[in-house]
Amino acid sequence: LFQDEIFVFTPKGDLHQLPGGATPIDFAFAIHTDIGLHCLTAKVNGKIVPLGASLNSGDTVQIITSAHQRPSQGWLEIVQTAKAKQAIKRWLNEEQYAHSVRLGQEILERELKKHRHRIESDALDKLAEDLGVDDAERLYAEIGSGTLSLSRVVSHLLPERPKRIRLPRLRDRRGIRIQG
């Protein structure tokens, strides 16, 4: 009747329906998103198996989690269920965004330090608005991802100041003769 589906059990005997070819990661996400995101390894019928192993109907699956475990890009190739794929993609995107924010903040602060300039958070929000970005966090993210060039931000923030022209000091006060 259900050739494209399998039925697997939790250690407590709860039944879960998954698509054929589903993996322990799919099972973990079927239980709860947090369990899927922190899935370290799995035991199927009491034996440790790789996270990419295919499950069969009647298997008893136990998920072992770790607070330090995080999804990887490779998991997207392993999972079969839409729920697992969406959760992994969302987590990877959020992680990439957070990394871009940290990187952008570090890059901008380092560049401003070179110019001996500081910027307050209110001024940063104004700068973001002037550059067509929602807020300071988004500004950092766009700098960190390379979407917004650092030179554009710095030139907007620190417009070129006129350079002081230094004239040579004349030691004698006779002046300079210029063609007649």
Backbone as ProteinMPNN parsed JSONL, in Angstrom:
{"seq_chain_A": "LFQDEIFVFTPKGDLHQLPGGATPIDFAFAIHTDIGLHCLTAKVNGKIVPLGASLNSGDTVQIITSAHQRPSQGWLEIVQTAKAKQAIKRWLNEEQYAHSVRLGQEILERELKKHRHRIESDALDKLAEDLGVDDAERLYAEIGSGTLSLSRVVSHLLPERPKRIRLPRLRDRRGIRIQG", "coords_chain_A": {"N_chain_A": [[0.811, -1.207, 0.0], [1.91, 1.271, 0.779], [4.312, 2.019, -0.843], [6.101, 4.098, -1.35], [6.646, 5.086, 1.102], [7.912, 4.873, 4.46], [7.748, 3.41, 7.725], [8.813, 4.223, 10.849], [10.076, 3.788, 14.204], [10.269, 5.477, 17.387], [12.489, 5.154, 20.238], [10.696, 4.917, 22.331], [8.519, 3.821, 21.163], [6.845, 5.342, 19.561], [5.281, 5.984, 16.453], [6.444, 7.004, 13.269], [5.917, 8.391, 10.092], [7.69, 8.422, 7.093], [9.209, 9.486, 3.967], [10.236, 7.098, 1.438], [13.659, 6.114, 1.471], [14.422, 7.9, 3.362], [16.502, 9.408, 5.88], [18.375, 9.19, 9.023], [18.653, 11.888, 9.717], [16.399, 13.091, 8.553], [14.466, 11.84, 10.106], [15.152, 12.91, 12.62], [14.516, 15.645, 12.253], [11.799, 15.319, 11.843], [10.956, 14.676, 14.373], [11.669, 16.967, 15.985], [12.655, 20.298, 15.223], [14.913, 21.386, 16.586], [16.183, 19.078, 17.455], [16.919, 17.966, 15.038], [18.697, 19.967, 14.103], [20.812, 19.672, 15.84], [21.696, 17.116, 15.58], [23.861, 14.523, 16.059], [24.661, 11.818, 15.77], [23.222, 8.577, 15.0], [21.335, 5.796, 16.245], [20.25, 2.861, 14.919], [18.055, 0.369, 15.397], [19.548, -0.273, 17.639], [22.19, -0.136, 16.779], [24.94, 1.923, 15.9], [24.756, 4.134, 13.19], [25.691, 5.778, 10.079], [24.772, 9.212, 9.481], [23.716, 9.521, 6.962], [22.588, 7.134, 6.251], [20.098, 4.964, 4.848], [16.809, 4.551, 6.019], [14.647, 1.849, 7.019], [11.353, 0.428, 6.848], [9.924, -0.307, 9.988], [12.204, 0.021, 11.484], [13.8, 0.981, 14.54], [14.628, 4.041, 15.713], [17.07, 5.982, 17.245], [18.103, 9.155, 18.123], [21.11, 10.832, 18.649], [22.179, 13.705, 20.15], [24.106, 16.785, 20.148], [25.057, 19.745, 21.731], [26.954, 21.205, 20.452], [26.951, 20.436, 17.834], [26.26, 21.237, 14.459], [24.307, 21.871, 11.494], [25.453, 21.005, 8.183], [26.395, 22.014, 4.842], [26.469, 19.741, 3.288], [24.472, 18.133, 4.326], [22.164, 18.805, 2.996], [22.195, 17.34, 0.673], [21.724, 14.831, 1.557], [19.289, 14.59, 2.946], [15.764, 13.818, 2.613], [13.219, 14.845, 3.096], [11.058, 17.685, 2.781], [10.695, 19.338, 4.969], [13.056, 18.989, 6.491], [14.986, 19.901, 4.634], [14.224, 22.603, 4.296], [14.548, 23.611, 6.908], [17.296, 23.233, 7.316], [18.392, 24.832, 5.25], [17.408, 27.346, 6.047], [18.728, 27.626, 8.527], [21.435, 27.596, 7.671], [21.472, 29.915, 6.065], [20.892, 31.906, 7.987], [23.123, 31.619, 9.608], [25.137, 32.311, 7.813], [24.448, 34.978, 7.365], [24.809, 36.077, 9.948], [27.548, 35.677, 10.179], [28.451, 37.365, 8.123], [27.659, 39.845, 9.171], [29.293, 40.059, 11.477], [31.832, 40.001, 10.242], [31.682, 42.242, 8.51], [31.408, 44.321, 10.374], [33.852, 44.147, 11.706], [35.62, 44.695, 9.571], [34.842, 47.334, 8.815], [35.319, 48.757, 11.216], [38.097, 48.408, 11.47], [38.993, 49.763, 9.185], [38.084, 52.38, 9.703], [39.559, 52.918, 11.931], [42.1, 53.09, 10.843], [41.865, 55.521, 9.598], [41.684, 57.087, 11.742], [39.153, 57.541, 12.916], [35.977, 57.554, 14.465], [32.691, 56.18, 14.853], [29.465, 56.807, 15.969], [26.598, 54.893, 17.125], [24.133, 56.044, 16.38], [24.891, 57.703, 14.254], [25.791, 55.742, 12.576], [23.448, 54.395, 11.896], [22.252, 56.449, 10.452], [24.091, 56.715, 8.38], [23.728, 54.207, 7.167], [21.091, 54.517, 6.277], [21.462, 56.65, 4.461], [22.925, 55.313, 2.524], [21.055, 53.646, 1.502], [20.352, 51.366, 2.924], [18.734, 49.232, 5.29], [19.377, 49.27, 8.144], [22.009, 49.576, 10.678], [22.968, 46.98, 11.224], [22.323, 45.57, 8.903], [23.881, 47.046, 7.163], [26.478, 46.337, 8.016], [26.303, 43.607, 7.338], [26.093, 43.716, 4.548], [28.535, 44.859, 3.879], [30.24, 42.881, 4.85], [29.526, 40.703, 3.234], [30.285, 41.574, 0.809], [28.567, 42.873, -0.864], [28.203, 45.58, -0.621], [30.545, 48.034, -1.208], [33.482, 48.691, 0.657], [34.994, 50.955, 0.19], [33.112, 52.727, -0.852], [31.464, 53.156, 1.368], [33.29, 54.293, 3.195], [34.133, 56.566, 1.758], [31.752, 57.949, 1.675], [31.321, 58.412, 4.323], [33.64, 59.722, 5.169], [34.249, 62.269, 3.535], [36.521, 63.462, 1.048], [38.947, 65.485, 2.377], [40.143, 68.77, 1.829], [43.486, 68.9, 0.817], [46.177, 70.183, 2.62], [48.3, 72.612, 1.348], [51.661, 72.823, 1.405], [53.866, 75.36, 1.443], [57.212, 76.089, 0.486], [59.474, 77.256, 2.918], [60.931, 80.371, 2.82], [64.19, 81.417, 3.161], [65.58, 83.762, 2.834], [64.477, 87.082, 2.567], [64.144, 88.278, 0.164], [62.45, 87.645, -1.869], [60.954, 86.1, -4.79], [61.815, 85.992, -8.104], [59.924, 86.187, -10.98], [59.898, 85.594, -14.244], [60.508, 88.341, -15.325]], "CA_chain_A": [[0.0, 0.0, 0.0], [2.716, 2.477, 0.942], [5.628, 1.697, -1.376], [6.957, 5.276, -1.307], [6.749, 5.557, 2.481], [8.365, 3.918, 5.463], [7.265, 3.686, 9.075], [9.877, 3.944, 11.806], [9.67, 3.98, 15.587], [11.175, 6.062, 18.376], [12.764, 4.145, 21.272], [9.511, 4.758, 23.191], [7.493, 3.132, 20.403], [6.024, 6.246, 18.747], [5.396, 5.699, 15.03], [6.613, 8.156, 12.381], [5.854, 8.078, 8.67], [8.679, 9.18, 6.331], [9.304, 9.014, 2.58], [11.239, 6.074, 1.18], [15.006, 6.667, 1.343], [14.666, 8.87, 4.44], [17.709, 9.181, 6.674], [18.218, 9.58, 10.423], [18.471, 13.342, 9.818], [14.982, 13.341, 8.284], [13.749, 11.396, 11.299], [15.413, 13.883, 13.683], [13.71, 16.835, 11.977], [10.389, 14.957, 12.017], [10.708, 14.72, 15.818], [11.702, 18.383, 16.372], [13.694, 21.026, 14.488], [16.128, 21.493, 17.391], [16.853, 17.769, 17.451], [17.539, 17.869, 13.717], [19.816, 20.904, 13.995], [21.905, 19.248, 16.717], [21.842, 15.673, 15.387], [25.269, 14.135, 15.99], [24.703, 10.468, 15.206], [21.969, 7.859, 15.215], [21.336, 4.352, 16.452], [19.115, 2.201, 14.28], [17.929, -0.979, 15.962], [20.605, -0.448, 18.623], [23.528, -0.03, 16.194], [25.27, 3.259, 15.389], [24.81, 4.19, 11.73], [25.967, 7.12, 9.575], [23.574, 10.047, 9.335], [23.197, 9.404, 5.606], [22.068, 5.782, 6.01], [18.66, 4.885, 4.555], [16.005, 3.826, 7.016], [13.679, 0.877, 6.485], [10.15, 0.272, 7.666], [10.068, -1.145, 11.175], [13.401, 0.382, 12.25], [13.702, 1.806, 15.74], [15.685, 5.036, 15.522], [17.393, 6.846, 18.375], [18.975, 10.247, 17.696], [22.023, 11.334, 19.674], [22.423, 15.109, 19.832], [25.167, 17.505, 20.835], [24.837, 21.184, 21.652], [27.984, 21.776, 19.585], [26.736, 19.985, 16.466], [25.543, 22.165, 13.588], [24.117, 21.325, 10.142], [26.435, 21.384, 7.165], [25.859, 22.091, 3.484], [26.349, 18.365, 2.815], [23.219, 17.537, 4.783], [21.112, 19.067, 2.007], [22.244, 16.275, -0.324], [21.372, 13.577, 2.216], [17.906, 14.538, 3.421], [14.709, 13.564, 1.63], [11.979, 15.558, 3.396], [11.044, 19.139, 2.567], [10.846, 19.987, 6.276], [14.471, 18.976, 6.839], [15.708, 20.784, 3.701], [13.899, 24.0, 4.614], [15.158, 23.962, 8.199], [18.754, 23.311, 7.13], [18.657, 26.035, 4.438], [17.153, 28.514, 6.886], [19.814, 27.727, 9.504], [22.661, 27.973, 6.957], [21.335, 31.323, 5.671], [21.01, 32.721, 9.196], [24.516, 31.535, 10.039], [25.914, 33.097, 6.852], [24.13, 36.383, 7.624], [25.482, 36.45, 11.189], [28.982, 35.748, 9.874], [28.651, 38.585, 7.33], [27.532, 40.992, 10.077], [30.526, 40.127, 12.278], [32.936, 40.329, 9.357], [31.5, 43.619, 8.071], [31.691, 45.207, 11.507], [35.299, 44.111, 11.915], [36.256, 45.373, 8.436], [34.58, 48.772, 8.892], [36.025, 49.302, 12.378], [39.52, 48.433, 11.157], [39.226, 50.832, 8.213], [37.894, 53.67, 10.368], [40.701, 53.089, 12.84], [43.212, 53.556, 10.004], [41.616, 56.942, 9.328], [41.538, 57.712, 13.065], [37.779, 58.037, 12.966], [35.001, 56.709, 15.166], [31.317, 56.489, 14.482], [28.478, 56.427, 16.986], [25.544, 54.05, 16.559], [23.133, 56.887, 15.704], [25.479, 58.119, 12.984], [25.877, 54.543, 11.747], [22.107, 54.196, 11.343], [22.067, 57.505, 9.451], [24.923, 56.314, 7.252], [23.038, 53.101, 6.504], [19.939, 55.095, 5.587], [21.979, 57.412, 3.318], [23.394, 54.368, 1.514], [19.925, 52.837, 1.052], [20.332, 50.106, 3.662], [17.737, 49.323, 6.363], [19.922, 49.656, 9.45], [23.443, 49.345, 10.855], [23.256, 45.551, 11.117], [22.271, 45.234, 7.474], [25.055, 47.694, 6.581], [27.589, 45.441, 8.307], [26.121, 42.372, 6.571], [26.39, 43.972, 3.139], [29.988, 45.048, 3.779], [30.844, 41.562, 5.078], [29.262, 39.8, 2.111], [30.847, 42.155, -0.409], [27.511, 43.506, -1.646], [28.451, 47.016, -0.522], [32.002, 48.192, -1.135], [34.018, 49.425, 1.796], [35.433, 52.282, -0.268], [31.916, 53.577, -0.966], [31.053, 53.504, 2.725], [34.281, 55.2, 3.775], [34.104, 57.852, 1.054], [30.524, 58.631, 2.084], [31.491, 58.786, 5.719], [34.772, 60.644, 5.277], [34.505, 62.89, 2.238], [37.906, 63.93, 0.959], [39.22, 66.806, 2.925], [41.159, 69.411, 0.989], [44.838, 68.7, 1.329], [46.894, 71.435, 2.889], [49.477, 72.785, 0.496], [52.77, 73.378, 2.177], [54.798, 76.142, 0.65], [58.536, 76.054, 1.084], [59.83, 78.457, 3.675], [62.037, 81.108, 2.214], [65.103, 81.852, 4.22], [65.874, 85.184, 2.684], [63.232, 87.792, 2.336], [64.263, 89.04, -1.07], [61.381, 87.306, -2.777], [61.241, 85.224, -5.916], [61.623, 86.701, -9.352], [59.241, 85.355, -11.947], [59.943, 86.1, -15.618], [60.404, 89.794, -15.472]], "C_chain_A": [[0.847, 1.261, 0.0], [4.144, 2.226, 0.454], [6.602, 2.871, -1.272], [7.167, 5.797, 0.117], [7.267, 4.442, 3.381], [7.805, 4.349, 6.816], [8.361, 3.262, 10.049], [9.398, 4.327, 13.203], [10.729, 4.741, 16.376], [11.488, 4.962, 19.384], [11.572, 3.92, 22.204], [8.349, 4.092, 22.46], [6.569, 4.042, 19.601], [6.324, 6.001, 17.272], [5.527, 6.997, 14.237], [6.641, 7.678, 10.944], [6.821, 9.002, 7.926], [8.683, 8.687, 4.886], [10.369, 7.935, 2.445], [12.594, 6.725, 0.956], [15.35, 7.679, 2.42], [15.858, 8.431, 5.284], [17.437, 9.507, 8.147], [18.04, 11.096, 10.606], [17.017, 13.717, 9.558], [14.139, 12.977, 9.505], [13.915, 12.413, 12.426], [14.59, 15.149, 13.482], [12.218, 16.551, 12.113], [10.008, 15.003, 13.498], [10.612, 16.172, 16.268], [12.856, 19.061, 15.645], [14.992, 21.127, 15.275], [16.899, 20.18, 17.447], [17.562, 17.577, 16.12], [18.773, 18.748, 13.593], [21.033, 20.459, 14.8], [22.178, 17.748, 16.637], [23.316, 15.315, 15.171], [25.441, 12.775, 15.32], [23.371, 9.784, 15.501], [22.238, 6.378, 15.475], [20.069, 3.81, 15.795], [19.13, 0.755, 14.74], [19.113, -1.295, 16.886], [22.02, -0.328, 18.09], [23.746, 1.384, 15.655], [25.42, 3.182, 13.873], [25.177, 5.61, 11.293], [24.669, 7.904, 9.395], [22.954, 9.938, 7.948], [22.624, 8.031, 5.277], [20.564, 5.832, 5.73], [17.971, 4.066, 5.63], [15.041, 2.885, 6.308], [12.466, 0.83, 7.392], [10.415, -0.685, 8.808], [11.297, -0.823, 12.004], [13.029, 1.189, 13.486], [14.904, 2.736, 15.71], [15.826, 5.883, 16.774], [18.392, 7.882, 17.884], [19.817, 10.697, 18.883], [22.405, 12.751, 19.255], [23.611, 15.655, 20.608], [24.901, 18.987, 20.659], [25.826, 21.849, 20.703], [27.815, 21.39, 18.119], [25.902, 20.999, 15.693], [25.365, 21.507, 12.223], [25.233, 21.777, 9.212], [25.733, 21.408, 5.808], [25.619, 20.683, 2.928], [25.06, 17.684, 3.231], [22.108, 17.732, 3.759], [21.062, 17.974, 0.94], [21.758, 14.942, 0.251], [19.875, 13.485, 2.491], [16.907, 14.381, 2.275], [13.46, 14.423, 1.855], [12.135, 17.061, 3.2], [11.261, 19.873, 3.892], [12.317, 20.075, 6.669], [15.26, 19.925, 5.941], [15.463, 22.246, 4.033], [14.581, 24.443, 5.908], [16.669, 24.114, 8.073], [19.117, 24.565, 6.341], [18.474, 27.299, 5.266], [18.294, 28.715, 7.887], [21.106, 28.178, 8.826], [22.623, 29.444, 6.535], [21.498, 32.256, 6.867], [22.456, 32.747, 9.691], [25.405, 32.371, 9.113], [25.689, 34.591, 7.082], [24.856, 36.865, 8.883], [26.991, 36.572, 10.971], [29.297, 37.025, 9.091], [28.571, 39.832, 8.203], [28.814, 41.158, 10.888], [31.713, 40.574, 11.426], [32.864, 41.786, 8.899], [31.816, 44.613, 9.17], [33.2, 45.292, 11.741], [36.03, 44.886, 10.806], [36.078, 46.882, 8.538], [35.328, 49.402, 10.059], [37.523, 49.407, 12.113], [39.838, 49.573, 10.184], [39.078, 52.207, 8.854], [39.045, 53.96, 11.333], [41.923, 53.583, 12.066], [43.091, 55.055, 9.725], [41.46, 57.751, 10.616], [40.163, 58.357, 13.214], [36.907, 57.027, 13.72], [33.618, 57.106, 14.702], [30.388, 55.971, 15.565], [27.35, 55.644, 16.322], [24.458, 54.861, 15.853], [23.625, 57.305, 14.328], [25.583, 56.933, 12.023], [24.527, 54.231, 11.115], [21.814, 55.222, 10.245], [22.865, 57.181, 8.193], [24.252, 55.199, 6.456], [21.865, 53.622, 5.686], [20.387, 55.859, 4.333], [22.432, 56.496, 2.179], [22.294, 53.429, 1.033], [19.83, 51.472, 1.701], [19.414, 50.292, 4.875], [18.279, 49.856, 7.678], [21.396, 49.303, 9.53], [23.8, 47.869, 10.696], [23.301, 45.115, 9.663], [23.469, 45.85, 6.731], [26.288, 46.813, 6.788], [27.504, 44.172, 7.448], [26.483, 42.582, 5.106], [27.877, 44.23, 2.916], [30.67, 43.683, 3.881], [30.646, 40.6, 3.93], [29.836, 40.324, 0.803], [29.819, 42.82, -1.298], [27.714, 45.017, -1.706], [29.953, 47.211, -0.332], [32.398, 49.069, 0.041], [34.426, 50.833, 1.376], [34.248, 53.237, -0.414], [31.46, 54.051, 0.404], [31.996, 54.543, 3.31], [34.249, 56.563, 3.077], [32.84, 58.644, 1.4], [30.653, 59.178, 3.504], [32.571, 59.855, 5.898], [35.039, 61.281, 3.914], [35.918, 63.461, 2.233], [38.021, 65.342, 1.484], [40.257, 67.462, 2.029], [42.53, 69.26, 1.637], [45.489, 70.061, 1.519], [48.131, 71.49, 2.013], [50.547, 73.441, 1.342], [53.716, 74.087, 1.227], [56.163, 76.076, 1.304], [58.817, 77.364, 1.805], [61.035, 79.11, 3.018], [62.929, 81.656, 3.318], [65.45, 83.327, 4.059], [64.597, 85.873, 2.233], [63.264, 88.625, 1.048], [63.134, 88.735, -2.037], [61.852, 86.399, -3.904], [60.935, 86.005, -7.193], [60.988, 85.746, -10.361], [59.207, 86.082, -13.28], [59.626, 87.584, -15.726], [59.64, 90.383, -14.336]], "O_chain_A": [[0.533, 2.219, -0.706], [5.081, 2.223, 1.253], [7.805, 2.66, -1.12], [7.798, 6.836, 0.311], [7.09, 3.254, 3.11], [7.44, 5.508, 7.013], [8.781, 2.105, 10.073], [8.443, 5.088, 13.362], [11.922, 4.664, 16.081], [10.815, 3.931, 19.387], [11.449, 2.851, 22.802], [7.31, 3.824, 23.063], [5.599, 3.561, 19.014], [7.481, 5.832, 16.887], [4.815, 7.967, 14.495], [7.3, 6.692, 10.614], [6.78, 10.22, 8.104], [8.208, 7.586, 4.609], [11.298, 7.868, 3.251], [12.678, 7.776, 0.319], [16.437, 8.256, 2.408], [16.173, 7.245, 5.384], [16.379, 10.043, 8.475], [17.361, 11.536, 11.534], [16.46, 14.562, 10.258], [13.224, 13.707, 9.887], [12.948, 12.745, 13.112], [14.024, 15.673, 14.441], [11.45, 17.448, 12.462], [8.871, 15.33, 13.838], [9.612, 16.578, 16.859], [13.918, 18.463, 15.472], [16.07, 20.972, 14.701], [18.129, 20.178, 17.482], [18.687, 17.078, 16.081], [19.786, 18.322, 13.038], [22.162, 20.831, 14.477], [22.816, 17.179, 17.523], [23.934, 15.762, 14.205], [26.262, 12.61, 14.418], [22.505, 10.349, 16.169], [23.216, 5.801, 14.999], [18.961, 4.257, 16.089], [20.087, 0.017, 14.504], [19.612, -2.42, 16.917], [22.972, -0.41, 18.867], [22.857, 1.969, 15.035], [26.101, 2.307, 13.339], [24.991, 6.553, 12.063], [23.604, 7.324, 9.184], [21.772, 10.238, 7.781], [22.215, 7.79, 4.141], [19.846, 6.647, 6.309], [18.475, 3.039, 6.084], [14.672, 3.097, 5.153], [12.553, 1.16, 8.574], [11.043, -1.73, 8.635], [11.435, -1.332, 13.117], [12.078, 1.971, 13.479], [16.05, 2.288, 15.685], [14.852, 6.427, 17.295], [19.414, 7.53, 17.296], [19.302, 10.914, 19.98], [22.893, 12.971, 18.147], [24.059, 15.065, 21.591], [24.559, 19.436, 19.565], [25.562, 22.942, 20.202], [28.473, 21.963, 17.252], [24.942, 21.554, 16.227], [26.182, 20.673, 11.83], [25.87, 22.806, 9.436], [24.627, 20.891, 5.653], [24.666, 20.466, 2.18], [24.601, 16.758, 2.562], [21.202, 16.903, 3.667], [20.004, 17.713, 0.367], [21.42, 14.029, -0.502], [19.264, 12.434, 2.295], [17.173, 14.758, 1.134], [12.723, 14.699, 0.908], [13.204, 17.628, 3.427], [11.93, 20.905, 3.933], [12.775, 21.122, 7.129], [16.11, 20.672, 6.426], [16.401, 23.043, 4.048], [15.13, 25.543, 5.977], [17.255, 25.024, 8.66], [20.043, 25.285, 6.714], [19.292, 28.216, 5.195], [18.771, 29.834, 8.073], [21.802, 29.05, 9.347], [23.632, 30.142, 6.636], [22.17, 33.283, 6.768], [22.946, 33.784, 10.139], [26.317, 33.057, 9.576], [26.63, 35.381, 7.005], [25.452, 37.942, 8.881], [27.631, 37.47, 11.518], [30.295, 37.69, 9.365], [29.332, 40.778, 8.0], [29.359, 42.258, 10.979], [32.5, 41.423, 11.843], [33.877, 42.486, 8.901], [32.433, 45.646, 8.911], [33.749, 46.375, 11.949], [36.957, 45.646, 11.087], [37.039, 47.633, 8.369], [35.912, 50.475, 9.908], [38.15, 50.395, 12.494], [40.842, 50.266, 10.346], [39.871, 53.107, 8.574], [39.443, 55.11, 11.518], [42.692, 54.4, 12.573], [44.094, 55.762, 9.63], [41.146, 58.941, 10.584], [40.026, 59.525, 13.577], [37.091, 55.814, 13.613], [33.398, 58.218, 14.221], [30.513, 54.833, 16.017], [27.166, 55.718, 15.107], [23.917, 54.418, 14.84], [22.875, 57.267, 13.352], [25.475, 57.099, 10.808], [24.456, 53.85, 9.947], [21.2, 54.894, 9.23], [22.374, 57.352, 7.077], [24.212, 55.239, 5.226], [21.668, 53.217, 4.54], [19.772, 55.735, 3.273], [22.334, 56.861, 1.007], [22.556, 52.518, 0.248], [19.298, 50.531, 1.113], [19.329, 51.391, 5.424], [17.713, 50.781, 8.261], [21.971, 48.792, 8.569], [24.824, 47.543, 10.096], [24.2, 44.387, 9.245], [24.002, 45.254, 5.795], [27.049, 46.572, 5.852], [28.509, 43.72, 6.898], [27.11, 41.72, 4.49], [28.42, 43.859, 1.876], [31.564, 43.367, 3.096], [31.509, 39.761, 3.673], [29.871, 39.606, -0.196], [30.159, 43.288, -2.385], [27.429, 45.651, -2.722], [30.558, 46.639, 0.574], [31.731, 50.052, 0.366], [34.226, 51.792, 2.123], [34.374, 54.428, -0.129], [31.109, 55.218, 0.578], [31.554, 55.555, 3.856], [34.331, 57.599, 3.737], [32.863, 59.874, 1.413], [30.156, 60.257, 3.826], [32.413, 60.78, 6.694], [35.964, 60.87, 3.213], [36.441, 63.883, 3.264], [37.294, 66.252, 1.085], [41.154, 66.789, 1.521], [42.701, 69.467, 2.838], [45.362, 70.959, 0.687], [48.907, 70.537, 1.947], [50.332, 74.505, 1.922], [54.289, 73.479, 0.323], [56.27, 76.015, 2.529], [58.435, 78.44, 1.343], [62.028, 78.452, 2.708], [62.463, 82.275, 4.275], [65.596, 84.049, 5.045], [63.746, 85.265, 1.583], [62.487, 89.565, 0.887], [62.893, 89.52, -2.955], [63.012, 85.99, -3.949], [59.871, 86.614, -7.307], [61.469, 84.631, -10.563], [58.532, 87.103, -13.405], [58.554, 87.974, -16.188], [59.449, 91.598, -14.285]]}, "name": "protein", "num_of_chains": 1, "seq": "LFQDEIFVFTPKGDLHQLPGGATPIDFAFAIHTDIGLHCLTAKVNGKIVPLGASLNSGDTVQIITSAHQRPSQGWLEIVQTAKAKQAIKRWLNEEQYAHSVRLGQEILERELKKHRHRIESDALDKLAEDLGVDDAERLYAEIGSGTLSLSRVVSHLLPERPKRIRLPRLRDRRGIRIQG"}
